[in-house]
Amino acid sequence: MRLVAGLVVAAALFGGMQFLQGGDGRATASQIAPSSDYRLTANGDEAACAVHRGAEISQGLSLLSVAQNCRKLMPGIERVKFWREQADGTVAFSANGVDPIITFGVADGEGYESYAPAAPLLALNNN
């Protein structure tokens, strides 16, 4: 009986923490994108490629792999190895985990739109 009561209390505490961590209403990458597979597309272009967010290796930093054909969308993007999620919801792709090659902001709908560099404009959406 104590076990059941303990489980009920634990579930209530967990639910309460989730409710209290509701934050200020801004979405983060983990709230927008539960999937780890994405489709990267160039604005106004039919070309697309696959992006996979891998295991988290530290707070906000995950491994990243991009398909070889992503180079057609943005030369140099094939060097990225890391996905860094910032507290403000932006996501940066980098080769070394620190210096961004491309940075995305949360889009109006689901997913992200690149803003740095300014061109090409890229969209990143759940697959």
Backbone as CSV, one residue per row, in Angstrom:
resi,resn,N_x,N_y,N_z,CA_x,CA_y,CA_z,C_x,C_y,C_z
1,MET,0.814,-1.189,0.000,0.000,0.000,0.000,0.864,1.262,0.000
2,ARG,1.963,1.227,0.758,2.852,2.383,0.804,3.480,2.648,-0.569
3,LEU,3.740,1.561,-1.285,4.321,1.702,-2.623,3.378,2.466,-3.544
4,VAL,2.104,2.128,-3.505,1.113,2.810,-4.346,1.013,4.283,-3.942
5,ALA,0.982,4.542,-2.647,0.913,5.929,-2.183,2.156,6.699,-2.611
6,GLY,3.310,6.073,-2.541,4.560,6.713,-2.969,4.544,7.036,-4.450
7,LEU,4.019,6.118,-5.253,3.929,6.354,-6.698,2.979,7.508,-7.018
8,VAL,1.877,7.581,-6.296,0.916,8.667,-6.508,1.558,10.013,-6.163
9,VAL,2.262,10.060,-5.049,2.934,11.298,-4.645,3.990,11.684,-5.674
10,ALA,4.788,10.708,-6.141,5.828,10.988,-7.140,5.210,11.520,-8.426
11,ALA,4.108,10.916,-8.861,3.441,11.373,-10.089,2.908,12.793,-9.910
12,ALA,2.358,13.084,-8.743,1.836,14.424,-8.487,2.957,15.455,-8.476
13,LEU,4.081,15.109,-7.859,5.220,16.023,-7.847,5.747,16.265,-9.256
14,PHE,5.867,15.206,-10.031,6.350,15.352,-11.405,5.409,16.241,-12.218
15,GLY,4.100,16.003,-12.098,3.125,16.820,-12.825,3.164,18.271,-12.390
16,GLY,3.320,18.496,-11.086,3.412,19.860,-10.575,4.633,20.580,-11.090
17,MET,5.768,19.881,-11.156,6.993,20.498,-11.684,6.827,20.844,-13.153
18,GLN,6.204,19.957,-13.914,5.977,20.236,-15.324,5.095,21.473,-15.486
19,PHE,4.073,21.600,-14.661,3.183,22.752,-14.721,3.927,24.036,-14.360
20,LEU,4.730,23.986,-13.309,5.451,25.177,-12.858,6.548,25.600,-13.828
21,GLN,7.058,24.679,-14.618,8.106,25.002,-15.578,7.538,25.498,-16.895
22,GLY,6.282,25.912,-16.878,5.628,26.404,-18.087,6.344,27.578,-18.708
23,GLY,7.104,28.312,-17.932,7.921,29.391,-18.476,7.117,30.618,-18.842
24,ASP,7.710,31.417,-19.755,7.132,32.698,-20.129,6.374,32.647,-21.442
25,GLY,6.070,31.455,-21.929,5.299,31.334,-23.148,6.127,31.200,-24.404
26,ARG,7.454,31.439,-24.317,8.289,31.283,-25.497,8.551,29.804,-25.721
27,ALA,8.499,29.401,-26.963,8.759,28.008,-27.302,10.258,27.781,-27.408
28,THR,10.668,26.584,-27.006,12.062,26.189,-27.192,12.110,25.103,-28.248
29,ALA,13.302,24.796,-28.704,13.456,23.790,-29.749,12.881,22.452,-29.315
30,SER,13.084,22.056,-28.076,12.579,20.773,-27.629,11.052,20.754,-27.572
31,GLN,10.406,21.918,-27.371,8.954,21.969,-27.358,8.397,21.956,-28.773
32,ILE,9.105,22.499,-29.706,8.638,22.568,-31.082,8.893,21.275,-31.822
33,ALA,10.023,20.690,-31.562,10.486,19.594,-32.392,10.776,18.332,-31.589
34,PRO,9.732,17.544,-31.301,9.976,16.325,-30.563,10.736,15.295,-31.382
35,SER,10.686,15.415,-32.678,11.380,14.491,-33.563,12.855,14.852,-33.653
36,SER,13.668,13.891,-34.043,15.080,14.176,-34.249,15.440,14.162,-35.732
37,ASP,14.464,13.926,-36.588,14.682,13.931,-38.032,14.003,15.146,-38.646
38,TYR,14.771,15.861,-39.472,14.307,17.116,-40.045,14.533,17.124,-41.548
39,ARG,13.831,18.051,-42.185,14.004,18.293,-43.614,14.463,19.734,-43.756
40,LEU,15.605,19.917,-44.393,16.165,21.240,-44.636,15.868,21.623,-46.076
41,THR,15.238,22.779,-46.264,14.895,23.236,-47.610,15.350,24.671,-47.805
42,ALA,15.696,24.988,-49.048,16.052,26.363,-49.403,14.770,27.098,-49.760
43,ASN,14.673,28.363,-49.396,13.492,29.160,-49.661,13.187,29.206,-51.152
44,GLY,11.975,28.791,-51.505,11.529,28.850,-52.884,12.160,27.810,-53.792
45,ASP,12.842,26.831,-53.221,13.526,25.830,-54.028,12.911,24.466,-53.742
46,GLU,12.937,23.621,-54.731,12.437,22.261,-54.567,13.462,21.375,-53.860
47,ALA,14.711,21.787,-53.842,15.769,20.969,-53.249,15.591,20.851,-51.746
48,ALA,15.861,19.669,-51.228,15.774,19.421,-49.793,16.777,18.343,-49.422
49,CYS,17.092,18.285,-48.132,17.981,17.234,-47.652,17.598,16.878,-46.226
50,ALA,18.121,15.758,-45.769,17.801,15.245,-44.437,18.835,15.695,-43.413
51,VAL,18.334,16.021,-42.217,19.171,16.409,-41.077,18.712,15.565,-39.900
52,HIS,19.673,15.032,-39.143,19.332,14.210,-37.985,20.014,14.743,-36.737
53,ARG,19.206,15.077,-35.751,19.728,15.499,-34.447,19.964,14.245,-33.623
54,GLY,21.210,14.042,-33.224,21.577,12.843,-32.484,21.508,13.040,-30.983
55,ALA,22.296,12.242,-30.300,22.309,12.229,-28.842,22.784,13.554,-28.259
56,GLU,22.182,13.936,-27.136,22.622,15.133,-26.426,23.920,14.790,-25.696
57,ILE,24.941,15.638,-25.874,26.222,15.371,-25.225,26.484,16.314,-24.057
58,SER,25.780,17.415,-23.991,25.796,18.306,-22.827,24.553,19.177,-22.921
59,GLN,24.335,20.005,-21.911,23.126,20.828,-21.868,22.984,21.677,-23.131
60,GLY,21.978,21.360,-23.956,21.703,22.131,-25.164,22.564,21.789,-26.363
61,LEU,23.539,20.900,-26.209,24.441,20.542,-27.308,24.231,19.087,-27.686
62,SER,23.888,18.854,-28.952,23.646,17.502,-29.458,24.495,17.256,-30.687
63,LEU,24.727,15.982,-30.953,25.394,15.608,-32.190,24.445,15.880,-33.352
64,LEU,24.995,16.104,-34.529,24.192,16.424,-35.697,24.804,15.767,-36.923
65,SER,23.963,15.218,-37.766,24.443,14.707,-39.048,23.545,15.254,-40.152
66,VAL,24.175,15.628,-41.250,23.442,16.142,-42.410,23.771,15.265,-43.609
67,ALA,22.797,15.101,-44.478,23.008,14.308,-45.687,23.985,15.031,-46.603
68,GLN,24.701,14.271,-47.398,25.691,14.844,-48.321,25.067,15.842,-49.290
69,ASN,23.829,15.598,-49.704,23.214,16.510,-50.674,22.823,17.855,-50.067
70,CYS,22.999,18.048,-48.754,22.737,19.356,-48.136,23.698,20.409,-48.681
71,ARG,24.846,19.977,-49.171,25.831,20.904,-49.747,25.234,21.706,-50.899
72,LYS,24.265,21.132,-51.603,23.623,21.836,-52.715,22.827,23.040,-52.216
73,LEU,22.313,22.958,-50.993,21.539,24.061,-50.424,22.433,25.170,-49.883
74,MET,23.546,24.758,-49.265,24.466,25.729,-48.683,25.858,25.098,-48.616
75,PRO,26.727,25.475,-49.516,28.086,24.929,-49.481,28.738,25.166,-48.118
76,GLY,29.345,24.139,-47.579,29.998,24.210,-46.277,29.177,23.609,-45.152
77,ILE,27.871,23.455,-45.363,27.027,22.916,-44.306,27.369,21.459,-44.013
78,GLU,28.013,20.790,-44.941,28.381,19.388,-44.717,29.411,19.236,-43.595
79,ARG,30.028,20.324,-43.167,31.025,20.282,-42.075,30.389,20.265,-40.694
80,VAL,29.116,20.607,-40.573,28.503,20.702,-39.246,28.440,19.344,-38.569
81,LYS,28.653,19.376,-37.269,28.639,18.154,-36.460,27.821,18.325,-35.180
82,PHE,27.415,19.594,-34.878,26.736,19.867,-33.618,25.501,20.732,-33.798
83,TRP,24.511,20.491,-32.984,23.268,21.253,-32.873,23.294,21.886,-31.488
84,ARG,23.253,23.214,-31.410,23.232,23.896,-30.108,21.929,24.664,-29.983
85,GLU,21.170,24.325,-28.954,19.910,25.012,-28.662,20.172,26.065,-27.597
86,GLN,19.822,27.298,-27.904,20.006,28.414,-26.973,18.759,28.589,-26.112
87,ALA,18.891,29.283,-25.002,17.770,29.524,-24.091,16.629,30.296,-24.756
88,ASP,16.946,31.123,-25.769,15.918,31.919,-26.443,15.188,31.162,-27.547
89,GLY,15.500,29.878,-27.719,14.824,29.070,-28.724,15.551,28.972,-30.048
90,THR,16.618,29.757,-30.233,17.375,29.660,-31.476,18.204,28.373,-31.478
91,VAL,18.537,27.942,-32.685,19.335,26.737,-32.874,20.487,27.092,-33.795
92,ALA,21.694,26.670,-33.421,22.870,26.926,-34.249,23.518,25.605,-34.626
93,PHE,23.926,25.500,-35.882,24.702,24.358,-36.360,26.155,24.789,-36.407
94,SER,27.058,23.934,-35.918,28.475,24.280,-35.936,29.332,23.042,-36.176
95,ALA,30.568,23.297,-36.569,31.533,22.224,-36.782,32.264,21.882,-35.493
96,ASN,32.369,22.856,-34.580,33.158,22.645,-33.368,32.334,22.733,-32.080
97,GLY,31.030,22.916,-32.173,30.182,23.022,-30.999,30.057,24.431,-30.445
98,VAL,30.829,25.386,-31.012,30.839,26.754,-30.488,30.499,27.777,-31.567
99,ASP,31.290,27.812,-32.634,31.150,28.833,-33.680,30.093,28.419,-34.704
100,PRO,28.965,29.151,-34.763,27.888,28.741,-35.672,28.232,28.955,-37.142
101,ILE,27.843,27.980,-37.933,27.927,28.095,-39.391,26.606,28.646,-39.909
102,ILE,25.519,28.225,-39.263,24.188,28.712,-39.609,23.349,28.753,-38.331
103,THR,22.504,29.775,-38.207,21.659,29.936,-37.025,20.207,30.059,-37.462
104,PHE,19.340,29.372,-36.737,17.911,29.347,-37.032,17.121,29.945,-35.873
105,GLY,16.060,30.659,-36.209,15.104,31.137,-35.225,13.814,30.360,-35.390
106,VAL,12.981,30.372,-34.372,11.709,29.683,-34.433,10.836,30.358,-35.490
107,ALA,10.268,29.563,-36.400,9.424,30.091,-37.475,8.018,30.379,-36.956
108,ASP,7.211,31.042,-37.759,5.834,31.358,-37.382,5.009,30.093,-37.141
109,GLY,5.219,29.096,-37.957,4.518,27.828,-37.758,5.396,26.912,-36.949
110,GLU,5.472,25.680,-37.362,6.389,24.744,-36.722,7.716,24.802,-37.446
111,GLY,8.765,24.568,-36.738,10.076,24.517,-37.357,10.848,25.802,-37.177
112,TYR,11.843,25.987,-38.035,12.795,27.087,-37.911,13.087,27.705,-39.271
113,GLU,13.541,28.966,-39.251,14.031,29.646,-40.447,15.402,30.215,-40.113
114,SER,16.313,30.123,-41.076,17.656,30.636,-40.840,17.656,32.158,-40.901
115,TYR,18.541,32.771,-40.123,18.719,34.222,-40.205,20.186,34.620,-40.277
116,ALA,21.082,33.702,-40.030,22.503,34.002,-40.173,23.199,32.764,-40.716
117,PRO,23.839,32.835,-41.830,23.991,34.009,-42.688,22.657,34.380,-43.331
118,ALA,22.605,35.580,-43.871,21.364,36.089,-44.456,20.940,35.323,-45.707
119,ALA,21.889,34.781,-46.421,21.568,34.009,-47.626,22.421,32.752,-47.640
120,PRO,21.880,31.647,-48.058,20.511,31.441,-48.499,19.578,31.305,-47.299
121,LEU,18.308,31.646,-47.495,17.304,31.475,-46.465,16.906,29.995,-46.465
122,LEU,17.055,29.341,-45.317,16.764,27.927,-45.223,15.663,27.682,-44.191
123,ALA,14.862,26.664,-44.422,13.822,26.257,-43.470,14.155,24.872,-42.962
124,LEU,13.940,24.649,-41.671,14.200,23.366,-41.026,12.909,22.919,-40.371
125,ASN,12.360,21.804,-40.838,11.068,21.316,-40.335,11.163,19.852,-39.964
126,ASN,10.282,19.443,-39.031,10.215,18.039,-38.655,9.908,17.195,-39.871
127,ASN,10.501,16.075,-39.901,10.277,15.148,-41.011,9.140,14.213,-40.695
